[in-house]
Amino acid sequence: MYNCTIGSAKRLQQNINDQQSINGCILAHSMGLGKTLQIVTFIHSVSTNEIIKKYIQKVLIIVPYNVAQNWHDEFEKWFDKCTRKQKIRIWKMYETKSSIAKRRQLLSNWDFYGGVMIITSRMATNMIDNLDEKSFRRSLTQPDLVIVDEGHLLKNNQTAFYKALTKIKTERRIILTGTPLQNNLSEYFFMVDFIKPKLLGKHERFKTRFEKPINNGQLIDSTDYEVKLMKKRIHVLTKMLKNYVHRCDYEILVPYLPPKHEYVIGVRMTSIQSRLYRYYITNVTTITRKNLLNDSRILMLICNHPSLLLKYHREKYDKENFDNHQEFWWKKVIDSLEEKQLFDMKFGSKFTLIFSILAQCKRIGDKILIFSQSILTLNYLEKLLNEQNWIKNSDYFRIDGNVEISERHEVISKFNNPDDHRARLMLISIRAGGIGINLIGANRAILIDCSWNPAIDSQAIFRVFRLGQTKPVYIYRLVSYGTMEWKIYERQVQKQSLSKRVIDEQHVVRNYTRAQLEEMYRFQESPDLLAIPELPNDNLLADLLLMHDCERSIISYHEHDSLLAQLPEEELDDGEKLEAWVEYTREKMKSDNQPLATEKQKNNIPLEQQPEIITL
């Protein structure tokens, strides 16, 4: 961080007006490696240096809503331990909410006294773009150093967040992210372009030189030439970014933490779930790109529990229209009696397993987290808990988008208390509570459903597998066998393989063919019986596999990390690495002499010749 944003005190003095001489960086350390503490240490160092503090006085830290208070607490915790002559002020913009007057006063104090301003991502976007309060933009776009936490949110240059942050004038920019590459290389490009503009050239050139050859070589049916070219371009890209992207994978934690076991459990749907699922993909939807995301949401609800289908449509229509609506497609699949019984837990295999796991956790004294991307799913789970006499905020807790920062802090503190044995379950909306919080009070976690973006699920897992954890960690991914959800999980493995190749320069098994990636709608019926090869290391899961009630619900299991094993024999040798640079340089010189196609020229390409691009 020091090398990229400052370099030396001498250079800082000589080049204070030469913005081109100052760079940014990406601190791409996996979750739980202490990125927050590193920033606290860095800011304290530059703010107390007699020379540097003259030039870096205002620090802006942009963070997700749910970790804003945690950032403040970390500064207070560590700064209070330091002896210093001058107090470094911490300003909490995130607490001003909608008060314009308080925001003006806080910015005025920050401009005058300097210090660290903590602001949420959405608030920063709104204030910078607020044309009625130009003082907001003037102050927020002129810090001496800007730090963006969870910087992978800058993955799209068309978002309001990205456009707002590009108005910030300082070139001293630091991005923090545990998951720098989530879906595709274009997202990675925009993050790098934010901290070091033009390093990777124009986006169109980048796609031709890196994204296309890397994507073409990462599938199991790629040709030898495509695989070799992929490895070469990964090597070139990794070396180009070496001085600007500092990567530490979670593997560095392994010697200092208890073991982690991450199991993917193939769940057999109940008869009603299978009938609803098959009817929907056969008779209700049309297989098009336009319908894919909406269909995935509907099918996810069916996979979780069929009653959620009714809940979804009840919210979509008002109660009167819902009760009188005769055209709901599921009425052609289930009769009126089945519809009345649909809210019974037994009609959803995942929930049968969840409550078996909860019973086992209570028996052995382990706390557990349950994540879902569906609020309807969490609501139904909470209803079942209440029916079984679980008490909210005593036996179980919940974090979603409706929980205020101060309340989250209190809930997390109580849940993590090792002496509170009653507080044993946390329900979490994966998008609201899967980032940046510490939940090491638990050592087990269930992911009820799969996200398109593997980084979202990974972030959730690292709420428990991080420094401070004292017990072995067990993760259970519940995936409905043979469904779109199963294929979404397979896409996750492919995306994580890409991330490991580019960010960590590992060469992971090329797992899936192009044809497999296109079979999202194909439904594979569960086999009558699938033998479990051997019992797992986890006694809880082993007991589930042997229980009569769960025997039919679990079709298969495997450990997730086994699909991401590194293969040293796939690495390039020194001669191939040199050859990679020669080939890249030659292609770059050739393409630099050719003008990029204009939008008008692109629009003149016949439709059948245009590439089909789907980003999920």
VEXPAMAR-64785 format. One record per residue: residue in one letter; x, y, z of N, C-alpha, C in turn. Coordinates in pm, whole numbers, plus 50000, padded with zeros to 5 digits. Last residue first. Layout:
N
AXYZXYZXYZ;...
//
This chain:
616
L476264858848435475434854948549476324853148671;T476064870848120476844872048242475934869248359;I476244861147793475374860547909476274861048032;I476464868447463477134870647589476094870547700;E477114857547145476094857347250476794858147385;P478434877646878478614867946987477484868947088;Q476954879346554477304886046678477454875746790;Q476004866746336477454866446352477904872946483;E473314870746330473744856946348475264855746368;L473184898446279472824893246411473364879346436;P475934913546106474684905846104474444899146238;I477164944846205477454930446199476134922946198;N476504970646253476314965846116476644951046099;N477224975946509475794974346484475524969246343;K479944979546480479454967746552477994965146520;Q479965004046347480454992146276479974979446344;K478965020046551478215019046425478645006646348;E480945017946742479625012346772478805010746645;T484015008446571483105018046630481775011246660;A486784987646646485514989346575484634999446647;L490035002746681488914995046735487654997746654;P492675001046437491665008546512490574999246563;Q495834986646481494524984946418493494992446499;N498104988146625498124995146496496804993946421;D497654971746834497714986146863497694994246734;S497914946446723496554951546746496544966446775;K500734944446709499924942946588498544949246608;M501524946946972502024956546872501164956146747;K500214924447078499874937847124500304948247023;E501514902946956500074905246928499664919346967;R504094906347066503894906546922502424909546888;T503554903147339504114915847289503894917147139;Y502664876347342501764887247383502244900647328;E504944862747259503724861847180502774873247213;V506734869547469507074872747330505814872947244;W505424858947693505654873447683505954877447538;A505464831447632504184838247653504334853447637;E508174825447629507444824947503506104832347514;L508614826247903509274835947816508554836847682;K507044804147975506724817448030507374828347945;E508334783447847506974786847804506564800547856;G510724783047992510744785847849509384790047797;D509844775848249510454789048227510464792848079;D506564759648219507974759848255508574773548217;L503294762948365504234765648256505664764448307;E501444736148527502104749148526503044750348406;E500354711448554499784719848449500474733448440;E501434698648769501914694348638501344702948525;P500074708348993501374714248958501844710448818;L496894715049037497654704948963498994710948920;Q494794719649320495814724849230496594713349165;A491304713849344492654709649377493644714749272;L488634718649342489504730049316490964726649349;L487194697449420487044701349280487984712649242;S487644696049691488274685849607488184689349459;D486094714849818487484718449786488164708349696;H483644700949865483734711449764485174714149722;E483154666749898483794678549954484064688549844;H479854653149848481284653649821481844666349883;Y477054630849847477784642049905479214641549853;S473694621249752475144620549743475754631749826;I471054620849843471454612249732472964610449729;I469044623250116470404625950070470774615749962;S466514613150170466644627250130468004630450072;R466664587550260466094589550129466274603850079;E467834591950514468474583050418467974585550276;C466554605950703467374613650610467944605150497;D465214586950852464444598250798465224605850692;H467294569450933466264564650840465534576450774;M470704579050940469344580450994468314576550890;L473094578850812472634566150866471224566650924;L473504604950743473484595150636472934581650683;L473634616550998472514619650908472374609050798;D476064606651089474834602551157473614605251068;A477754620350913477724605650911476454600450977;L477354646450997476884642450864476804627250853;L478554643851254477164648251240476604643951105;N481184636551203480294626951270478834630751255;D483034641150921482114648251010481124638151072;N484284626050735485014628850859484134635450964;P481724603750592482624615350596483334616650729;L481684569950474481194579950567482204591350577;E481564562950122482144561150255481634572150345;P479654563549906480894555749898481524553050033;I476274557049911477264566249964478604558749973;A474434547549628475244543349742476214554349783;L471324557649557472704560249519473584557449640;L468234549049430469184547049538470584549449485;D466754560749226466074554449338466994552549457;P467934593549121467964578849117467264573049239;S465934621149024466814615049123466794599849110;E465904633548689465214627248801466224620648895;Q467064662848572467454648748587466784643048710;F466164686848348465854681448480466184666648484;R467634713948186467404699448183467244694148325;Y468274740248193466864736748212466614721648212;M471014742648146470464747648271469034742548297;E473014734447968471894725448001471154729748128;E475294747447911474094752047841472854744047880;L477344734748035476994748048084475714753448020;Q477584711847882477034710748017476584724248071;A478804722147653477464716447644476814715547782;R481314729147746480394739647703478964734447700;T482114709248039482094712147896481154723547866;Y484044714048338482794711848267482874716048121;N486654716648463485634707648514484484704548419;R489964715348474488934721048388487714711848397;V491634719248781491014709948687489934716948607;V493704748348786492714739748847492094730848740;H496524762648842495924756048727495004745048778;Q496974795648974496944781248990496274775448866;E497144823449002497924816648899498074801748931;D495434837149158496464829649227497414822449132;I493914850248958494374857449077495544850349142;V493534830948753493974844548722494584851348843;R492854806248878493844806848771494424820948757;K490904812949063492164807549112493244808149005;S488884821548885489454830848982490804825849031;L488324797848747488834809448674489514819048769;S487294782948961488494778248891489144789648815;Q485044797649015486114797549114487404792349054;K483584791448785483984805248809485104806048912;Q483204763648817483904768648699484414782948722;V481744763649052483054757049050483874762148932;Q479434776848963480254782649069481654776749067;R478404758548786478944770948732479824777948836;E477504740048972478574736148880479214748448817;Y475434755049087476604751349168477784747549079;I473764755248868474304767948917475524765249004;K473104728648859473934733948750474514747648787;W471524726749085472724718249074473674723748968;E469474743949011470314747349125471614739449122;M468214729548815468964741348775469904745748887;T468784695048930467984706848899468854718248847;G470074672649036469564672148899468784684148853;Y469304678149378469964669849277469274670849141;S469674707849544468694698349492469264691149370;V471984712149795471754714449652470794703649601;L473314726850066472184718450029471794721649885;R476384726350207475674732550094474564722950051;Y477694730050514476784721250440476064729350332;I480754730450684479844737850597478994727650520;Y482444731750984481714722950893480684731250816;V485504735251155484404741851086483784732050986;P486754728951487486664725151345485394730851283;K487134758751692486604745451667486744741851519;T487994784651712488684774751794488224760451768;Q488634814651539487854802351545488654791651620;G490504834151513489684834551633488834822051649;L490304838951165491104839651286490214841651408;R487704818351016488564830151022489334829951154;F484944806750932486304801750913487244813650902;V482624822250957482994813051065484424808151054;R482514838150735482054844150861482454835450979;F483204824050515484304829950592483824838550708;I480764817750400481524807250467482614813050557;A480054841950278479264836750389480064826550470;Q481924843850074481914853950180481174848850302;S481054822349916482364821749982482454831750097;D478614831949821478624820249909479944819149984;I479624853249669478624855749773478604844249872;A481284841549483481884849749587480914852549701;P479704829149293480324820949397480924829049510;N476634839449186477984844749209478644836849321;W474274826349203474964826349073476424830449091;S473994807349507474024820149436474684818249300;C471894781549631473134785349562472994798849494;D470554775949964470444776949819471754782249761;I471354771950226470134765250179470064765250027;L474144764650386473734773050274472544766050209;I474954763250724474174757150617473884767750512;A477734758750942476904767650860476194759450753;R479524758451253478814751451146477934761451070;N480474772951454481484765451378480834756851270;A479904805251603479434793051537480604785951471;G481464825951682480754818751786480204805651734;I482364839451464483144827651503482544820651624;L481454859651291480504850951361481194837951404;N481884891351177482604880551244481614872351326;I481224905350851480964903850993481624891251046;G481704907550567482414916050662482164913950809;I478694895250440479924902750411480434909550538;G476214884550476477274875450434478614882150414;G473974899150529474834895450641475984886350605;A472704905050289472744915250393473744911950502;R472884882450135473364895050077473484905950183;I471804862450296473204861250254473744874150195;S470214866250591470054869150449471444870750391;I470434842250844471084853550777470674854350632;L469954831251171469404831351036469904843850966;M471774813951409471634827051344471104825051203;L471664796851718471314797051575471194811451526;R472094797751992472774787351915472474787351765;A471984807452300472054814452170472824805752072;R472514790752513471164790752456471144797252319;H475024795452601474794783052529473404782452467;D477034819252649475584818952625475274806652538;D479744818452651479074814352775477554813752759;P480634829152414480774814652434480064809552559;N478984851752218479344849552358479434834552386;N477964855551968479354851051977479814848352121;F475424865652021475544852451959476964846951977;K476014890952126475334881052209475514867052153;S477234903051904477954901952030477334891252119;I475164902451716476404895051689477174892851819;V473284919751839472934905951809474194897451792;E474694944151846474234937951970473944923051951;H475044948751573476194948251663475834940951791;R472444950651484473314939651436474474937851532;E471664974451605471044961951647471874949951604;S473224992951465473394991751610472804978551661;I472234989351199473634986851232473804984451382;E468984972751179469854984451185471264980651231;V467534950450961468154951651092469154963151090;N466614945950709465794954550795466404956750933;G468184927550576468304941650540467524951050627;D468974905550855468614908050715468674923050691;I469564882151096470134894251034469674894750890;R468344867951396468174869751251468814882951207;F468634840951633468704854951595468554855851443;Y467464818951898467934821751763467874836751736;D467034819852171467494807352109468094809851970;S466804848852182467304840752293467884827752239;N465844860251956466794868252035467194861552166;K462954839551966463814848951894464584857651991;I462784806652078462504820552114463494829752043;W461134777651966462374785251967462024799951992;N458834761851947459124768852073460544774552081;Q458094752851705458804743251790459384749951914;E457044774951587456124763951616456764753551707;N459384789151547458434793951647457434783051686;L460474773951336461174774951464460224779251575;L458614778751134458764765151186459484765251321;K459084806351097457744801651136457834787551197;E461704805851004461424812151134460054807851186;L461294793750757462114787050857461854792750996;Y459784813750634459194800550656459974792850763;N461694834450626460414836350696459774822950730;L463674823250465463984826250604462704828050685;T462204821950224462734809750284463044811950432;L461734848850175460594839850195461044826950263;I464314857950126463644862250250462444853350280;S466924840249993465474842249983464894846050119;Q469444832550022469274844849946467804848549935;S470464821150346469624819650227469574832950155;F472214803650603472164814350503471164810850394;I472594797650937471834793250820471674805050726;L475064787251172474494797851089473704791450976;I475314773651505475224771951360474614784351295;K477144758451779476294769051724476364768551571;D477104727151948477674735851845476654746351801;G476334706652127476704719852177477374729052077;I475314682352058476774682952076477254696752120;R472544687452051473054676052129474544677452158;K472344708551875471944710652015472534699652103;C473134695551643473954706451696473614709251843;Q471004677751605472334672551633473244683251693;A468964695951550468844686951666470204681251706;L469924707451314469744715751434469664707151559;I469804685251141471114691151175471004699651301;S467034682151131467854671151183469224676251224;F466354706051013465944703951152466644691751213;I467524702050758467914713450842467564710750988;L466144679850653467564678850685468004689950780;T463624691450620463764679350701465214677750746;F464284711350441463894715150577463924703150670;K464834697150207465894705250270465544708450414;S462394685450132463484677150184464544685150256;G459214694450199460484700250153461664692850213;F457094682550318457054683450172458294690250113;K457324684550592457744671950530457744672450378;M456184708450682457634707850660458044695650579;D453234719550527453864709850616455334708450581;F452024734450338452894741650431453534732350534;L450294718650192451584721950132452564728350229;Q447744711950249448784705550330450194710050292;K446334725550056446124729250196447224723650286;E447194711549830447514725749842447364730449986;E446084686549868447534687849874447934702449893;L443414693849826443824688549955445344689849972;S443374702049559443074711849664443514706949801;D446214687349383444784689349410444604698549530;I448754698249156448364693049287446884695949309;V448744706748890449724696748934449294690249065;K447114727048839447044715948744447984704548784;K447804745349022446524738549045446324726948947;W450054757948929450264746249016448964738649046;W449214780248782449564767948711449694755748801;F446384798848841447714795248891448064781248844;E443914807348765444834803348659446224799748709;Q442154818048940441954804048905443024798748808;H442034839149210442764836349086442684821449055;N440984845849448440034843949337440714840149207;D443154848849614442144838949650441204835849535;F444514869849481445144856749495444094845949522;N442804891249501443094886049368443724872149376;E442904893749783441634891349715441864885449576;K445624898849839444984886749889443704883549814;D447514909349545446904911849675446044899749713;Y450414892149418449034896949402448504900449540;K452884887049531452844893349399451464899149371;E452344873449762452934886849773452844894349640;R451364850249648450494857749738451014871949757;H453574840849512452464846249434451474853849521;Y455154833349736455674842649635454534849049557;K453544814649864453894827049932454354837749832;L453554794149674452294800949706452564814349773;L456264787749689455674791349560454384799149582;L456634778749940457174791949909456654797049774;S455714752849946454824763249999455304777249965;P457874737249857456814740849762455864751649814;H461174747449928459934741849983458784746249894;N463494747149755463584749249899462374743349970;C462574742149496463604733349553463714734849704;I460824763649465460304749949462461294740349527;L462674784449475461644783549578461054769549583;M464144779049242464814778549372463804777149485;L462244783849047462674770049068463434768549200;I462064811849069460884803349091461304789149124;R464724819149007464144822849136462934813949169;S465014809448748465894804048853465354807348991;D463174825148612462924810848627463774805048738;N464554849648622463264848248690462934833548713;L466814842648466466964846748606465664845548683;L465654834448210466504825948291466564829948438;N464184848848028463464842448138464374835848241;K466004857947840465184867747911464554861648036;R466984835047722467854842647811467044852247897;T464484809047737465144820447671466054827247773;I462224786047733463654786547759464294797547675;T459284795047895459944793247765461434795147787;T457184779048146458184788548098458634785347956;V455204758448165454954772248208455914782148143;N455834732148090454584738148044454424753048072;T458384724148181457814718148060456674726248003;I459014736948412459984738148301459424732748171;Y456664730248563457034744148535457964745148415;Y456674702448581455574709048511455964723348472;R459004697848734458924693048596457824700148519;Y458264710448978459454714448904459334710448757;L456014696149062455924710649037457074715248949;R457174670449092456054672548999455904687248963;S459124675349288459514670649154458414673049053;Q457544683049509458544692149454458914688249311;I456084659349548455384671749510456364681749450;S458164641349621457344638949502456644651649454;T461114660149722459934651849748459134650349619;M464524657849599463264665049621462134655349652;R467494649449751466394644149670465124652149701;V470504667549742469234665149811468194659949712;G473844664749786472824663449683471514658949745;I475874685949954474934674949977473874675149867;V479114693449991478004695949899477084683849906;Y480964704550268480264693650201479144698750111;E483964712850389482854719050317482184708350231;H485784715950673485214706050583483954712050521;K488754728150814487454731650755487024720550659;P490634725851127490304721750989488914726450946;P491664756151304491184742251301490784738651157;L494474776251195493064774351225492734759451234;Y497044778751108496704785551233495254783551275;P497404766950860498224762150972497804767751108;V495424782250705495224768150740496104763350855;L495904807550614495314805950747495354791650798;I496744804850358497744809650454497244808150597;E494504798750218495394787650252496444791850355;Y493214821150138492894816450273493794804850315;D495764840449964494614831549968494404826550112;C496654872149887496904861549984495644853149995;R497914895249654496974884349681497504874949789;H497954926849545498624918349643497634907849690;V498434943849257497464934849322498244925749416;Y500604957649164499404965349198498334956949268;N502684942349077503014953749162501794961549210;K501384923148913502104919049034502354930649129;L500154926048676499464931748792500214929448923;M501774912948496501484927148473500914933748598;K501644886948595502894894448610502674909348589;T499014880148522499424879648662500684887948685;L499144882348242498254891048318498674891548465;V500994861648180501274875648143500454885148228;H499614838948279500954842448329501274857148301;I497324839548123497214840748268498554844848329;R498444834947876497844848047902497614850248052;K499364808447909500304819147877499714832847910;K497014794247957498064794548058499034806048035;M495684798547707495104803047834496184804547941;L497404785047533497264799647522496674805347649;K496944758647622498294764447630498234779747623;V494214755847562494694754347700496064761047717;E494204759147285493444768447370493924767847514;Y495764736847206496224750547175495524760647266;D494174715747288495504717447349496024731547327;T490734727247326491834721047252493154723347325;S488324719847582489184729347511490304721747440;D486684704647736486764701047594487564711247513;I486774716047985487354702747971487494698547825;L487824750547977486824740047977487454726547945;Q489524772047949489274767148084488244755948091;G490074785347712490954774547753490634768047885;N488294806147671488284794947575489104782947625;N489004824047873487714817147879487714804747789;I491474832647772491414826047902490114818247916;P490824844647522491684832647526491634825347660;K488994865747623488584855347529489494843147533;E490584881447804489344874847844488954863347752;F493014890247659493014881947780491704874247801;R492714903247413494034898147453493984888347569;T489994910347397490634902747289491914895947336;K489584924447634488764912647605489414903847499;F491424945347599491594935847708490804923047682;R490284959447391491564952947370491784942047476;E487994968747522487854960047405489154952547376;H489104985247725488364973147760488244963647641;K492484996247676491044997747657490344984347682;G494974988747931494524993647801493014995647797;L495744982848182495374971448097494844975847962;L496265008748273497294998448288497014986648194;K494255027648263494995024948139496095014448153;P494325035148611493725036948478494735034248367;K494335019148876495455022248786494925023548644;I491935016649006493115019949087494325023649002;F490165011848791489855022148890491095026248968;D491224990548656491195003448587490885014848683;V490704970048836492094974148812492134987948748;M487894969348809488524971848938489954976848921;F487634963148538487154976148586487674979448725;F488754937048524489354948048448488924961448508;Y486944921848668488294923648722488974935648655;E484864921948486484664927948618486014930948684;S486034907348280485694921448258485474928648390;L486244881348371487444889648370487154904348345;N483504872148591484244871948465485374882148470;N482764868448869482034862348758482854861248630;Q484984875549051483774868449090483134861148973;L487974883949179487384879549053486194870649086;P488474891349445488684901049337488084896949204;T487514887149733487094879849612487244888949491;G488194903649930488614889849947488334881549824;T489384936549891488434926249851489034912449879;L489924970749879490014958749963488964948749913;I491784994649704490614985849704490884973949795;I492905027249721493135013549768491805006149767;R494395054249559493175046149575493555031949617;R495385082949476495765073749585494525065749623;E494465101149307494895088549246495375078649352;T491595121649372492875116049414493175103049340;K488985127249281490145132349208491455125849247;I486045110349206487045113149309488375116449241;K484535101449001484615116049017485605119949125;T484385074549028485355079548929485465094848933;L482285071649204483645070949257484695075449156;A480055073549032480255083549138481705083549186;K480375051148872480435064448810480675075148914;Y480035030549063481295031948989481435046048933;F477355035849143478455035449240479795037749171;A475835032448915475915045848974477075046749073;T477425011448668476645013548790476825027848841;Q479115007248457477835013548427476995016248551;N481314992748523481515007248505480225014548470;N481374968848767480644973048647480744988148632;K482674963549004482904954448892482234958848763;L482804973949254483154982849143483294975149011;L482564954449437481314960949397481544971049284;H485054947549511484524940249396483164945649353;G485674960949745485834968149619485364960649496;E485294960250024484494951649935484484957849795;D486194994850067486064981250120485074973450034;V488315017449942487005011549912486994997249964;I489805047350029489845032850048488435027450027;V491715075049931490405068649935490575053649942;L493375104050034493465089550017492065083850024;D492615129750039494025127150007494275112349984;P489495138649874490295133549987491745131949943;Q487545150949702488895156249716489595151449843;T484935143149692485765139649576487185144849587;L483745153349920483945138849910484835134849793;S483635181449869484385176049982484735161349962;R482095183849636483385190749646484235184649757;R479745170049700480655164949596482045171049612;F478755187149903478975172949927479995167349828;S478415211349780479485210349880479785195849914;K476175208849629477465207649560478635206749657;E473335198049654474315200749760475715198949701;D471995192449426471475203349508472435207149620;L473155170049317473445182849252472935194749332;N474525143049438473505152549481473835166449426;D476505124649393475615127749280474535137849315;I477655122349642478475127449532477605131749415;M475475111649783475995124849819476855130649707;N475025086449664473955096549667474495110549694;T477525073649708476975075349573475965086649570;A477655073749987478695080649908478185083449767;M475455057650050475465071650092476495079650012;R476285032949947475095039749892475075054449927;S478575027850107478645028449961477475036249902;T479025048750400478565036750332478565038850180;I482015061750549480745064150482480325051250410;I484255077250758483665064250724482265066750670;M487125096250746485685096750726485195082950682;V489735105350950489175094250873487665095550867;G491425137350922491035125050990490435114950894;G490705173150929491245160950871490795148750948;Y489635197151016490505189751108491225177951043;F488255207050783489075215850867490095207950950;D486905185950663487745194550580488715202750665;W485505176650889486505167950824487455176250739;N483755197950934484735194251037485865185850977;S482285196750696483025208950730484105205950834;L481105171850719482055174350610482905186650638;L479445176950941480475166450949481535168550841;Q477735196750843478605199550957479755189550965;R476405182950637477185195050607478205197650717;R475135163050787476135159350686477015171350652;K473375177850940474435170251007475535166350909;A471715187850735472485197050820473645189850889;I470515164850631471395172950545472295181850630;S469845134350752469985148150799471005155750714;S469465107450708468925116850608469085131450647;K472325094850853471095090650784470645101350686;T474545097751008473745109850982472425106650914;E476145075751033475145077851136474235089751108;Y478045076150834476955066450821475855068250925;M480045093350915479015098650825477815089250818;K481895096851163480905086451130479775092251045;W485355101951178484055108151153483075097551101;I488005103051394487195093751315485795099751303;R491195119151422489735119451437489065109451343;I493905112951604493405110951468491885109551479;K495615135151818494485125951801494095125151654;Q499065136151872497925142451807496825131951782;K500865119952006500675133652052499395139651998;R500185086352111500485096152007500155110152060;T500195052752165500545065452227500905075252117;C497535030152104498735036952055498955049952131;K495165019952176496335012852227497645019952191;D493335034552039493405036852184494625030052246;F493585024051786494135037351811494275040151960;W492204999651818493654999651798494285013251821;K489505007351877490194996851953491704998151942;E488855026251683488855030051824489685020151906;F489015010251452489865022151467489985026051614;E487034991351513488414987051494489384998751507;D484725007251520485175000551643486624995951632;H484515014951251484745025051355485305018551482;W484034989751135485214997651097485535007951206;N481564983751255482744975351285484034982551248;Q479895001951135480185003251278481404995051317;A479944991650867480385005250898480765006751045;V478964968150775480254967550845480754981350887;N476584971950638476554963350755477884962450829;Y477134989050417476344993750530476554985250655;P480514988350293479124983750293478424987750423;V482465019250270482255005450317480795001350297;I485105040250220483765037150170483515022250194;I486955064450370486775049850366485325046950332;L489235089850315487835085950295487765070750284;V491275111650490491145097950440489645094550433;K493205139750489491815135150479491775121350415;Q495985141450485495255145750603493825140450606;I498855139050349497695130150361497005133050493;Y500705159250381500125157350250498915147850250;K501565159050639501305172150579500555170850447;K502145132750694500875137850744500555151950692;I504775129150596503635124250518502315130450564;I506425140750800506415145850663505125142050591;E505895127551042505975142151041505925147950900;N503475102851073504775106251017504845121350993;T500915097951143501805102051252503225104951203;S499625089350919499055101050989499945105951101;V500945066650840501085078550756500585091050827;S500225049351058501625051951022501785064750942;H497445048651054498145053951172499585057651138;I497055036750806496605050650827497285056650950;F498165011150855498705019750750498325034450774;T496505001351060497935003051082498555012650981;V494055000750926494195008551049495665011551075;I494704982450722494364996250688494525005250810;Q495124959350875496214964550792495964979150754;L492584955750984493694959251073494874964750993;T491194948750747490824960650825491964965050914;K492384924650670492514936550583492194949250660;G492644898850796492974911250866493184923350778;L491764875250687493224877150696493614890750754;G489064871850643489614867150769491104869050786;M489024865450294488314869450414488974863550538;S492154871050118490934863650149490324868150280;H493244901249977493464890750076492134883950107;A494054921849786493144910649756493444898949849;L494264953149759494654943949865493674932149859;I495274970449487494194961849534494784952449639;C496265005249449496524990849460495264983549504;G497505033649262496665027249362496995012549367;N500095059049227499285047749186498335043449296;I501595087949091501025081349208500055070549162;S502305101748874503385094348940502865086349059;Q500165116048786500515104048709501575095648779;Q500005138748943499115127648973499515114848901;D501975160049066502105150948952501295138348978;N502025175149288501075179149184501115170049062;I503975162849441502655164549498501615168349394;N506585154249400505585151849297504165153949345;Q508215159649620508615164449487507465164049388;Q506945147849840507235162049841507495167549701;L506845121149757505615127949793505815143149791;R509495114849735508695115649612507385123149638;K510135115450009510805124549915509985126149788;A508655094950115508345108550158508955118750062;S507635071549862508605076549960508195090649998;G505135057349796506455054849737507565058749832;I502255060349803503185070849848504555069249784;T500835039449688500165052349707501095063749745;C502605017449657501715021449548501145035449565;N504045014949898504765016149771503875021649660;Y501935012050083502825023650089503525025749955;M500834987950000500005000050000500875012650000;
//
